[in-house]
Amino acid sequence: MLRTPWSLMRMVLLVSLWLATVCNLPLWLALWHLPDVSGLRGALFGLVFSLMIASAIIAVSAGMTWRWTARIWLSLLVVVAAFSTHYMRTYGIVVDTPMVTNVLQTDWRESRDQLSWRLAWTVAWISGPALWVIWRVPLKRISLVRQCLHNLALFAGGLIACVLLTVAVFQDFSSLMRNHTQLRYLINPLNAVYALGEIAFLPTQRDRRLHPLGEDARIVADPKAEAPLFLLVVGETARSGNFSLNGYARNTNPQLAQENVQSFRNVMACGTSTAASLPCMFSHLGKEAFEARQHDSENLLDVLQRAGYAVFWLDNQSGCKGLCNRIPHTNTSELKHPRLCSGGECLDEIMLERLPSLIDELPAERRAKGTVVVLHPMGSHGPAYSRRSPPAFKAFQPECTSKTLSDCRREEVVNAYDNSIVYTDHVLAELIGWLKKQNHRPTGLLYIADHGESLGENNLYLHGLPYAIAPEVQKKVPLITWFSPAFSQQRSLNMSCVAGLRDQAWRHDHLFHTMLGLMQVETSAYQASLDMFRTCR
């Protein structure tokens, strides 16, 4: 029988080599297709690179290689690596801090859309042999001093080997990491370990107190004027380029085309995921300042509520990422409705069914000043695009019904996605129709998506790539506005001027200040230069 620590050290070595080789299949395939690494030199580099990864895993694992923790730690690494391998290989994603944040914030409904037999099979064959070794090797008790010394030797050996191997191929390694930055997010499972460490470490670098914002906020509209009603719809996973309002060849906006809407065609998101974009777009800070912030502040909804408006968040998916914690909010995704709800989720029309009664429940004294409702629909949330639209709106056939998008032809994936845009078009048109019926009350709607989506271009699917290397389709989002005549008149909006802004470059950075301008809120937090419609009032 092998004895600890030698049996333990052998187990760590074998598992680290398995992680560095088999579990890094997406990395080796990516390297194979790079002209920078080819021939015999490329093969030798790949061998050394795999040993570098194994050495780094050994060094990282040294602190966890105690008799009572080693099996659990190594098992977690193997399982995480197996899941990461599946998603990186199937959807072309990478694993970085925003992606891990998304995973941690994903609810069971979103997780369910990701489950498939291919996932189970991939995880089983990748993790099975390593788990067998981890739980098969017998471990015996040794003294604490000896264990500490061997753990220190394991750390030092792994670190020294990693440094020496890096020096041996430094020229090729540094060139690759500089010219192909996406590779660093494919190094499995160190990518996930680094991301989890950053998530755990970042809060300690920030002031955890929530700083107030817009304490001087007030509504500067005529108090005798009719109270406005405004809907801010935060779209989910919508590509600007797939909206026919923006020039897409397919008619994905048949109903909105009949409305007096303005569609802004050049809008860039804060991030490539909901977890990154949603807090950023409701912040008074721009993208760069938000990412570099040293403390968290209140957001647009807090300022609107402090000014005196009745503010409400209506969600039909995984939540508001903390944005609505201080305002009234509810979720419709688990309601029971014979036509709109099934399988633990609801179509987005359920939000319109609930909207009138929920507004009536808001404080009357606030509604007398005006109401702002944020709607957060399921939109085009993937990969189960086919579930995002009911049969009546499946204009494009055949559509992909598989959760593993790479199993379908790309045309089928695009069909399923475009059908979800057709249904989004219908939901927005229904909301506009409802606003028109509000007895000449000033009403308005602004729709803006959180991020875009990859639909198989260059074998990439879904979203969440690091912003610097993400394709434009993951960053460019639709922004659509509709204002009733009473609203535009009350706000002195020149609609011809608004129409002239459609092709200008806009960003999520403008949302906070544009909404304050539209709702006539005066506060020191407002920046006129970031108000889209300032020059049109």
N, C-alpha and C positions, 0 to 999 in steps of 0.2 A: 504494500500500500504506500502511495506517495504521501509525504508528510508536508504540512505547512512549515515554512513558507515556500519551499521549492515547488510543491504542487500548485500553490496559489500563483506563484510567479509564472509557472509554465502556462497555467490557465489564462492569465492576463496576456501573455505573449501570443498564444494561439488565437484568442478572441480579438486582440488588436490587429493581428494580421488579417483575420477574416473581415473585420470592419474596414480595413484599409483597402482591401482588394474587392471582394464580392459586393460589399455594401456601397462601393463607390463606382458602380457600373455607369451611372450617368456622367460622372466626371471623366472616366476613361473613354467613353464614347464621344464626349465633347472634345477631348484632346485629340482623338483619332482624326477628327474632321478639321483640325487646324493645320494650315500649311507650315506654321512655325515649328511644329514638332513632327518630324517625319523620318523615315528610314531607321537605320541602326541607332543613330544618335537619339532619335525620338523614343525608340524602344528602351534604351538605357535610361533615358530621363524618366520615363514612366515607371520603371522599376525602382529607381531611386526615390521618386516622388511618393510611391506607395510605402516605401520604408520610412520616409519622413513622416507620413501621416500616422503610420503604426507607432513610431517613436513618440510622436506628440500625444497620441491616445494613451500610451503607457504612462507618460509623465503626468497627464491630467488625471489619470485613474489612480495614481500612487496614493493619494490621500484617502481613497475610498477602499483600498485593498486590505481591509481588516477581515478577519475570519467571519464576522457576523454581518458585514455589509457588502463584501465583494460580489457575492452572487446577485444580490439585488441591483447593485450599481451596474454591473456588466450586462445583466438582463435588460435593464432599462435602456442602456446604450444600444443594444442589439435591436430591440423592438422599435425604438425611435428611428434608428437607421433604416430598418426595413420599411416602415411607413414612409419615411422621407424618400427612399429609393423609388417606391411606387409612384408617389406624386410627382417627383422630379422627372421620372421617365415617362409617365403617362401624359402629363399636362405641360411639361417643359418649364415648370416653376423652379424657383430657387428658394433656399431656406435662409432667411435673414431675420432680423429683429421684428420688423413689421409683420412678416408672414407668421412668425411664432405668436405674436400678439393676436393676430387674427384667429389662430387656432385656439388660443386660450379663451377668446371671447366668443367662440362659436357655440351656439345652442344646439340642442339635440335635433331640432328640425333641419338645420343646415347640415349637421353631421350625417343625418340619415341619407341625404342626397348624394353623399360621397361613398356610401357603402356599396360594394359589389363583390361578386365571386372572384374577379381578377385581383382585387385588393387582398382578399383572404388568401388566395393562392400565392401571391407575391410575398406577403409577410411570412407565410408558412415556410416557403423554401429558402428564403433569405435568413430568417431567424432560427429555423429549426436546428440545423447542425451546430450552430454556436450555442444555442440554449442547451442542447444535449451535452456538450462539453462542460458548460458552466455548472450544470446540476449533476453531472456524472462524476466529476473529479472529487474524491473524498478529501476533506480538510480536517486536520487535527489541531488541537490547541497547542500553542507555544507561549513562551513568556512575553509579556508586554514589551520589554526592552528589546528582545530579538525581533519582534514584529516591527517596532519602530525603526530599527536599523535597516531591516530589509525593505521597508517602505521607502526610506530615505534613499537606499541604493537604487530602487526601482525608479524613483523620480529623477535622481541624478543621471542614471544610465539612459533613460528615455530622453532627457533634455540634452545631454551631451551628444547622443547619437543624432538627434534631430538637427542640432546646430552644425555638426560635422557634415551631415548629408546635404544640408542647405548650402553650405559653403562650396561643396563639391559641384553643385549644379547651379550656383547662384546666378550666373549670367542668363541662362535659359529661364530659371524660375522667376527672377525679377522682371524679365521682359514679358513673360506670360501674364503675371499678376497685374502688370501695368497696362498692357494692351488688351487684355481680356478679363476685365474685373469680375465678370459673372462667374468665373471659375472658382473664386474664393468662396462663393455661396453654395458650391456643389461639394465641398469637402465634408464628407459625411463620417461620423455624426458631430464633428467639431463645429460645424455651422450651427447646429441646434444648441450645443453646449454654450457656445459664445453668445448666441441670442438670448438664451435663458439667463445667463450671467448678466448681460446688459440690462435686461428687464428688471432683474432683482437689484442691480446696482444703481440704476438711474434715479429711482425715487430718493435715495440717500443723498444724491447730489442736488436735489431740488428742495426748495422750501415747500413743505407739505401743506401749509395753510392755503386755503383758497382765498385769493385776494379779491376784494370787491372791485367792481368795474361800473363806471357810469353812475356814480352816486348822485351826480347833479342832473341826471336825465329827466327831461320833462317834455310833454307834448306841447308843441307850439301852434297847433291848429286852432281855428276859431272854436271855442267851447260850445257855440250854438250850432255848429255844423253837424250834419248827420254823421253818426259814428261809422267808421269804415270796417269792413270785414275782409281780411286778407288771408289767402292760403299760400303757404310756402311748402311746395312738394319737393322732398329730397329723393330724387330718383335713385334707383339701385342698378349698378352695372350697366349703364347705358352708353353706347358708342355714338358720338355725334355723327359720324359718317354713315350710320345706318338709319338716319332720319331723312325721309324724303323732303322734309322742309329745308334740309341743308344740302339738297342736290343729289341724294341717293336715288339711283335709277328705279328701285322698287318703290311702290306706293305704300309705304309703311305708316303714313300719316293721313289717311283718307278723311278723317273727321276734323282734325285740327286745321287741315287746309281750308275748311269751310268757315273757320272762325277767324276773327281779326287778331291773330297772334303775331308776335315778332319772335323769330328764332335766331339766336346769336350763334354763329357758325365757328367761331374761333376762341373757344373757352378752354383753359387748361386747369386741371384739378390740382389740389394740394398734394395728393398722393395717389397710389395705385391700389389702395384697399380702403374699406370702410373705416377700419380702426385708425388709419392714418389721416384720411380725408375729413371725416365727420367732425372731430374736434377742431381741426384746423380751419375749416370753412366757416364755423360759427364763432371763431376767435376774432378779436380786433387786430391781431397781429397778422402779418403776411406769412407766407410759407417759411421763409428763412428764419425770421424772428421767432416764429412759433416753435420750430424745431430746436432752436438754441435757447429757449426760455429757461429761466432758473426757478420759476414758480408757476403754478396754475392760477388762472384768473377766471372770473365769471365770464359768461358768454353772451351772445346776442339775445338769447331768450331772457336772461336775467335783466338785461338793460331795458328791453321792451316792457317787461313786467314792472320794473322799478319806475318806469315812466308813467305807468298807470293803465296799460292795456291788459285785457284778459288774454292770457297766453296759454296755449294748450298743445300738447304733443300727442299725436295719434299714430300708433305704430302697428304695422302688420308683419313685422319680422323680429329680428333678434335684439331690438332695443336701441336706446339712444346714446349708448357709450358714455353715460353719465351726464349728458347735456341737459336732460329734462328732470334731473333729480329735485330741482327746487321750484318746479312749476307743476300744475296738474297734468297727468299723463295716463294713458291706458293703452292696452295692447289688444288687438282684435284677432290675433293669429290662432287662438285656441277656441274661438267661438263656435257654436253649433248652428249651422245654417244649411237647410236641405239643398240649396242650389249653389251656394258660394263656398261652402266649407266641406272638406273631406280629407281623410288621411292625415289629420293633425295639423292642417294648415288651411288658410282661406285665400281665395282670390281677392285682388285688391279692391274690387267693388264693394266689399264688406265695409270698407272705411266710409264710403258715402252713405251707406245704410245707417251707420251709427252717428255720423257727423252732426245732423241737426239736433238730436237730443242731447248730445254731449256738450254742444255749445250752449244750449239752454240751461245746463247745470252750472255754468260758470257764474261767478259773482256778478249780480246785476249792475252794481256800481262801476265795475270795470268794463262790462259790456257797453255801458253808456258812453264810454270814451273810445271804444273800438276793440276789435278782436283779431288776434293773429293765431292761426292754427298751422302747426307743422305736421304734415303727413309724411310718413316714412313707409312706402309700399315695398312689396317684394320685387316689383319691377321685373328685371331680367336676370335675377340671381341664378347662377349656374352651379353645377353643370347640368341640372335637370331643367333646361330651358323649356322643354315640352310641357312641364307642369305649370308654367307661368302664364299659360293662355288657355281659355276654355275652347271647346270645339268650334264655336261660331266665329272665332277669330284666327283660325289656322288657315290663313290665305295661301301659304307657301308649302308645297308638298313635294316629295315625302320629307318628313322631319325626323331628326335623330331623337329616339326615345331612350337611348342608353345613357347611364350615368358615366360610362367611360367613353368620352367624346372621341377618342382615337379609334374606337371600334366602328365609327360611322364615317361615311364619306363626308368631306368638308362641306359639300353642298347641302347635305342633310343637317349638319350642325348650324349652318347659316340660316336655313329655313326655320329651324326651331327657334333660333334667336330672333329672327325678324318677326316671327309670329308673336313673340313676347312684346316687341316694340309696337306692333299693331294693337295689342291689347292695352298697352300703356297709353297709346293715342286715344283709345276709347275711354279709358278711365279719366284722363285729363279733360276730354271733351265733355264727359258727364259732369265733372266738377264745374266746368265753365257754365254749362247749362243750368246747373243748380244756382250758381252765383247770379246768373241773369234774372232769376226769379225772386231776388231779395228786395222787392218793392222799392226800386230806384235807389237803394242804399249804395254808397260807393264801395265797390268790390274790386278785388284784383287777385291775380294768381301769378306766382313765379315758380317755375319748375327748373331744377338744376340737379344733375346727377353727381354722385360721389366719386365715381371713377369709371373708366371704360372697361374693355374686355378684349382678350385675344381669342380668335375663333379658328385657330389652326394655322395662321400665317407663320411660316418658318417653324412649324411643329410646336408652336406655343398655344396654350389654352388658358382660359380663366384670366387671372390678374395677379397683382401682388409682387411683380418684379421690382427690384430696387429702382428708384425713380431715375437715376442717372443712366441706366441701361434699358429701361422699359420702352417698348415701342410706343409710338404716338397713340395708337388705338386704345392703350390702357390709360392714357392721360388726357385725351381730348374728349370733352363731355358736352352734352346738349344743355342749352339754357333757353327757356321759352317763357315769354311773358304775355299776359292778357290783362288789360285794364278796362273796366266799364267806363262809358262816357262820363258818368258821375264822378268816378274816381280820378280820371285824368283831368277833369275840369277842376275838382277840388284841390288837386295837387299841382295845378297849372302845368301839366305835362304836355309838351308839344310832340304829338305822336309822329309827325313827319321827321322830327329830329331824332326820336327814338329809333325809327326805322333806319335812319342813316348810320346807326351804330352797329348794325348787325355783323359787319365783317371786320370790325376792329378787334384787337387782341385783348381778351379779358381773362381773368383768373378767379379762382375761388377767393383770393384775397379781397375781391371787390364786394363779396356778398354782405358782410357785416355792415359796411358803410352804406351800401345801396339800400338795404332794408331800412336802416335808420332814416335815410333820406326820404324814401317812399312813405314811411309812417310818420314823418314830420317830428322826429325826436331830436331834440337839441341836447348835446352832451359833449364834454371835453374828449370823450373817447372817439367821437366821430371825426373822420378825415375826409374833407370834401374832395380831395384829389383821387380818392378811391371809390367815390360814388359814381356809378355808371351813368346815371341820368341827371347829374347836377347841371350839366350844360343845357339840358332840355327843359328845365323848369324856369 
